[in-house]
Amino acid sequence: MARSSSKRRGKSSRKASKKAPKNLELIYPTVESMPKIRPKLLVFDLDNTLWTPELYQIRQKNIPKAGSDIWLFDGAQTIVHDLARNPGWEGTSFAIASRTNKADWAENLLRKFEACSGTSLSTLFPHKQIVTGSKRKHFENLKAKTNIPFSEMIFYDDDMHLNIGEISSMGVLCCHCPQGMTVDLFKGSLEKFNKLKSNSDDAWMGAIVTKETIWEEDNFQNQRFL
């Protein structure tokens, strides 16, 4: 979460209900189409990463409602649907790391939003660190509870300078999502993880994926075939 008065909202499912949309296609239609080497833990921030607006911007006293007060980004909805339905994620766990001071609201929203029919986000993300303070502590707790090393994780967050800067220094591959999760960022981070892990060299640990680095990588690949 990055607290700012500026409007940095990306495209979100404002007219969608808390229910998962029907007939969503998988990002990866077959397991064979997925990157060969996949992380063992995917960790997502909440505010301005999976959903919008940020919880601290909600001024009401009542718990905000999923689908009317808070919306999942379109990309986030597509991604969580893939995580819930794609058999290729069988060896990967999913987690939430949020510094919001509205933990009760966040927990309720996770129970209300669906990744797919019959599967809530709360069920999809069994590992949750939703507490104020440093995200370094969140990741230390996640590592202790899952026994998954930092080098086998990817972290998605909208705050480059604080959250991503801190977590990348721990050796976690991070993906910057300044306007919420998008499918392109998600796929780009997985391709980067696969490429770097294929080299069997831990020197890459702590790399940061952005839309700019993805564009540069795609442009380089295109130039090779000209």
C-alpha positions as CSV (number, residue, x, y, z in Angstrom):
1,M,0.0,0.0,0.0
2,A,1.3,3.5,-0.9
3,R,-0.6,6.3,0.8
4,S,-0.9,9.3,-1.5
5,S,-3.4,12.0,-2.2
6,S,-2.9,11.6,-5.9
7,K,-5.3,9.5,-7.9
8,R,-3.3,6.5,-9.2
9,R,-6.2,4.2,-9.8
10,G,-5.9,1.6,-12.6
11,K,-8.8,-0.1,-14.3
12,S,-11.1,-1.8,-11.8
13,S,-14.2,-3.9,-11.9
14,R,-16.4,-1.2,-10.5
15,K,-19.6,-2.6,-12.0
16,A,-18.8,-6.2,-11.0
17,S,-20.2,-7.9,-8.0
18,K,-18.2,-9.6,-5.3
19,K,-18.8,-12.8,-7.2
20,A,-16.2,-14.0,-9.7
21,P,-17.3,-13.2,-13.3
22,K,-18.5,-16.1,-15.3
23,N,-16.5,-17.5,-18.3
24,L,-13.2,-15.9,-17.4
25,E,-10.5,-17.6,-19.4
26,L,-7.3,-18.9,-17.8
27,I,-4.1,-16.8,-18.4
28,Y,-2.3,-20.0,-19.2
29,P,-4.7,-22.4,-21.1
30,T,-2.4,-25.4,-20.5
31,V,0.3,-26.2,-17.9
32,E,2.7,-26.5,-20.8
33,S,2.1,-22.9,-21.7
34,M,3.3,-21.7,-18.3
35,P,6.9,-20.8,-17.4
36,K,8.7,-24.0,-16.6
37,I,10.2,-22.9,-13.3
38,R,7.6,-21.3,-11.1
39,P,7.9,-19.7,-7.6
40,K,6.8,-21.7,-4.5
41,L,5.1,-18.6,-2.9
42,L,3.4,-15.7,-4.5
43,V,2.8,-12.8,-2.1
44,F,0.4,-9.9,-2.9
45,D,-0.2,-6.5,-1.2
46,L,-3.9,-5.5,-1.0
47,D,-4.5,-1.8,-1.3
48,N,-3.9,-0.4,-4.8
49,T,-2.5,-3.8,-5.8
50,L,-5.4,-6.3,-5.7
51,W,-8.2,-3.8,-5.0
52,T,-9.1,-0.1,-5.0
53,P,-9.7,2.3,-3.3
54,E,-7.2,1.9,-0.5
55,L,-8.9,1.1,2.8
56,Y,-7.5,4.2,4.6
57,Q,-9.4,6.3,2.0
58,I,-12.8,4.9,3.2
59,R,-14.3,7.3,5.7
60,Q,-17.3,5.4,6.6
61,K,-17.5,3.6,10.0
62,N,-19.2,0.5,8.6
63,I,-17.3,-2.3,7.0
64,P,-17.0,-1.6,3.3
65,K,-18.8,-3.9,0.9
66,A,-17.0,-6.0,-1.7
67,G,-18.1,-5.0,-5.2
68,S,-19.7,-1.7,-4.2
69,D,-17.3,0.2,-1.9
70,I,-14.1,-1.8,-2.8
71,W,-13.4,-3.3,-6.3
72,L,-10.9,-5.8,-7.5
73,F,-8.7,-4.5,-10.4
74,D,-9.7,-6.3,-13.6
75,G,-6.2,-7.8,-13.9
76,A,-6.3,-8.9,-10.3
77,Q,-9.6,-10.7,-10.9
78,T,-8.2,-12.5,-13.9
79,I,-5.1,-13.5,-12.0
80,V,-6.8,-14.9,-8.9
81,H,-9.1,-16.8,-11.1
82,D,-6.1,-18.4,-12.8
83,L,-4.5,-19.2,-9.4
84,A,-7.6,-20.9,-8.2
85,R,-8.4,-22.9,-11.4
86,N,-5.1,-23.6,-13.1
87,P,-3.6,-27.0,-12.1
88,G,-0.2,-25.7,-12.9
89,W,-0.2,-23.8,-9.6
90,E,-0.4,-27.1,-7.6
91,G,3.1,-26.6,-6.3
92,T,2.7,-22.9,-5.4
93,S,1.2,-21.3,-2.3
94,F,-0.3,-17.9,-2.1
95,A,-0.1,-15.2,0.6
96,I,-1.1,-11.7,1.5
97,A,1.2,-9.1,3.0
98,S,-0.6,-5.8,3.9
99,R,0.3,-3.0,6.3
100,T,-3.2,-1.7,6.5
101,N,-4.5,-0.7,9.9
102,K,-8.0,-1.9,8.9
103,A,-7.3,-5.6,9.3
104,D,-10.9,-6.5,10.2
105,W,-12.1,-4.8,7.0
106,A,-9.4,-6.5,4.9
107,E,-10.2,-10.0,6.4
108,N,-13.9,-9.5,5.7
109,L,-13.4,-8.4,2.1
110,L,-11.2,-11.4,1.5
111,R,-14.0,-13.6,2.7
112,K,-16.5,-11.9,0.4
113,F,-14.6,-11.6,-2.8
114,E,-14.4,-14.7,-5.0
115,A,-11.5,-16.0,-7.0
116,C,-13.8,-18.4,-8.8
117,S,-17.3,-19.8,-8.0
118,G,-17.2,-21.2,-4.5
119,T,-13.7,-20.1,-3.6
120,S,-13.1,-16.9,-1.7
121,L,-9.9,-14.9,-1.7
122,S,-9.6,-15.8,2.0
123,T,-9.5,-19.5,1.0
124,L,-7.2,-18.9,-2.0
125,F,-4.7,-17.0,0.3
126,P,-4.1,-19.3,3.3
127,H,-1.1,-17.3,4.5
128,K,-2.0,-13.8,5.6
129,Q,0.1,-11.1,7.2
130,I,-2.3,-8.2,7.7
131,V,-0.8,-5.9,10.4
132,T,0.8,-2.5,10.6
133,G,4.5,-2.1,10.6
134,S,7.4,-3.2,8.4
135,K,6.8,-5.7,5.6
136,R,10.2,-7.1,6.5
137,K,8.5,-8.7,9.5
138,H,5.7,-10.0,7.3
139,F,8.1,-11.8,5.1
140,E,10.1,-13.2,8.0
141,N,6.9,-14.6,9.4
142,L,5.9,-16.1,6.0
143,K,9.3,-17.7,5.6
144,A,9.0,-19.2,9.1
145,K,5.5,-20.5,8.6
146,T,5.9,-21.9,5.0
147,N,9.6,-22.9,5.1
148,I,9.9,-21.4,1.7
149,P,13.2,-19.4,1.1
150,F,13.0,-15.8,-0.1
151,S,14.6,-16.9,-3.4
152,E,11.5,-18.9,-4.2
153,M,9.0,-16.0,-3.8
154,I,7.6,-13.2,-5.9
155,F,6.1,-10.1,-4.2
156,Y,3.6,-7.8,-5.9
157,D,3.2,-4.2,-4.5
158,D,2.4,-0.7,-5.6
159,D,4.9,1.0,-3.3
160,M,8.4,1.1,-5.0
161,H,10.3,3.1,-2.5
162,L,9.2,1.6,0.9
163,N,7.8,-1.9,0.5
164,I,9.5,-3.1,-2.7
165,G,12.8,-1.4,-1.7
166,E,12.7,-3.1,1.6
167,I,11.6,-6.6,0.5
168,S,13.9,-6.7,-2.6
169,S,16.9,-6.2,-0.2
170,M,15.9,-9.4,1.5
171,G,16.4,-11.3,-1.8
172,V,12.8,-11.5,-2.9
173,L,12.0,-11.0,-6.6
174,C,9.6,-8.0,-6.6
175,C,7.1,-6.7,-9.1
176,H,6.0,-3.0,-9.1
177,C,2.3,-2.5,-9.7
178,P,1.8,1.2,-9.5
179,Q,-1.8,1.1,-10.8
180,G,-2.8,-2.3,-9.6
181,M,-2.2,-5.8,-10.8
182,T,-2.2,-6.4,-14.5
183,V,-1.9,-9.6,-16.5
184,D,1.1,-8.3,-18.3
185,L,3.0,-7.5,-15.1
186,F,2.0,-10.9,-13.7
187,K,3.2,-12.8,-16.8
188,G,6.4,-10.7,-17.0
189,S,7.3,-11.4,-13.4
190,L,6.9,-15.1,-13.9
191,E,9.0,-15.0,-17.1
192,K,11.7,-13.1,-15.3
193,F,11.7,-15.6,-12.4
194,N,11.9,-18.5,-14.8
195,K,14.8,-16.9,-16.8
196,L,16.8,-16.0,-13.7
197,K,16.3,-19.3,-11.9
198,S,17.3,-21.2,-15.1
199,N,20.8,-19.7,-14.7
200,S,21.1,-21.4,-11.2
201,D,22.7,-18.3,-9.8
202,D,21.5,-16.5,-6.7
203,A,23.2,-13.3,-7.7
204,W,19.8,-12.2,-9.3
205,M,18.0,-12.3,-5.9
206,G,16.3,-9.0,-5.1
207,A,15.6,-8.1,-8.8
208,I,12.7,-5.7,-9.4
209,V,10.3,-6.2,-12.3
210,T,8.5,-3.1,-13.7
211,K,6.5,-2.4,-16.9
212,E,9.6,-0.7,-18.2
213,T,11.9,-3.7,-17.6
214,I,9.3,-6.0,-19.2
215,W,9.1,-3.7,-22.3
216,E,12.9,-3.6,-22.6
217,E,13.1,-7.4,-22.4
218,D,10.4,-7.8,-25.0
219,N,12.1,-5.3,-27.3
220,F,15.4,-7.1,-26.9
221,Q,13.8,-10.4,-27.8
222,N,12.1,-8.8,-30.8
223,Q,15.4,-7.3,-32.0
224,R,17.0,-10.7,-31.9
225,F,14.7,-12.0,-34.6
226,L,14.8,-9.0,-37.0
